[in-house]
Amino acid sequence: ADKMWSKSRHYRGQSESGDYLLEVTDGTFVDAEDGDVSTWTRFMNHANEETEACNVRPFMQTEIGGATHKYPRFFAMRDIPAGEELCFDYGEFYTEKSFD
């Protein structure tokens, strides 16, 4: 699977740095580096969860209209003024990699 992933990335001109591999919940990661499959959420910034700057949180399972959805969804944790950056905690994996 890793060789297929790498070959696909190379073929499509996508990098393989892993710098934008973000933990959404325990054991679930989002590869925001791949611009072909990422959404606008790849541009959200990091903020520690305990801070006011962390204004959105990801959830992997949500119930909407009686249906269960199992994919990353981001929800605002407070009112966010127009123009304020959207930030969530990228997770322990990102923090460890960034500050070692």
N, C-alpha and C positions, 0 to 999 in steps of 0.2 A: 504494500500500500504506500509506503514512503517513497519508493522509487517511482510509482505512478504519479504521486502528488508532485514530486520534484520535476518529473518530465513534463507534466501538464503546465506547471508554473514556467518552466524554461520556454516551452513552445509558445506560450501566450505573452512572453516578455515580462512576467511578474517576478519580483525578487523573492528570495528565500531566506531573508535575515532572521525572521522570527521576532523582530523587534515590536511587532504589533499583535502578538499573540496575547490575548487578554482573558483572564479568568472571569466568567460571568457568575457562576456558582461553583460549589465544590465539585471539582472534576469535569466541569464543562468549560470549554474554551472557545473563543471566537477568533478567527484568523482575519483580522481587519487589514492586513497587508495586501490581500488580493482584491484589487480594485474591480475586477470583473464580477465578483460575487458579493462584495460588501455593499452596505447601504450608507446613507449619510451619517449613520451613527458611528462610523469609523472615525469621524472627525471630533467626537466628544473627547474631552480632556480628562486627565486623572486628578482626583482629589481624594485625600484620605476620608474614609467614611465618617469619622468622628467630627469632621469640620463642616462649617456652614457652606463652604464651597462645593461640597458634595450634594448636588441638588437633584440628582436622579439616581435610581437604583434599578438594577436588572433583576428580572425574575424569569425562571425557566418554565414554570407551569402557572398558568392563570386560568381562571374560570370566567368565561364571558358568555352570557346568554344560555347557560346550562351546558356549554361545550367546554371541554378541556383542551387547552392549547399548550404544546410543549416545544417552545422555541423561545429564544431570548426576546424579551419585551422590556422596554424601559418606561418607568413611571416617575413623574415628578414627585418629589417628597415635600415640596412647598411651592407656593406661588413663585414663578420665575419671571422677573421683569424682561421685557423685550431688550435684546442686545446682550444679555448676560450669557456667558459661556455655559454650556451644558457639561457637567462633570460627574463622573462616577468613579468609584474605587476600582482600579484595574485588577486588584487582587494581590495576594501574597507573592505569586510567581513573578509578576511585573516588578513589585517593590524590591524583591530579593535580587533580581537581575539588574535593575537600574542602579542600585546603591552599593553593590559589592565592590 
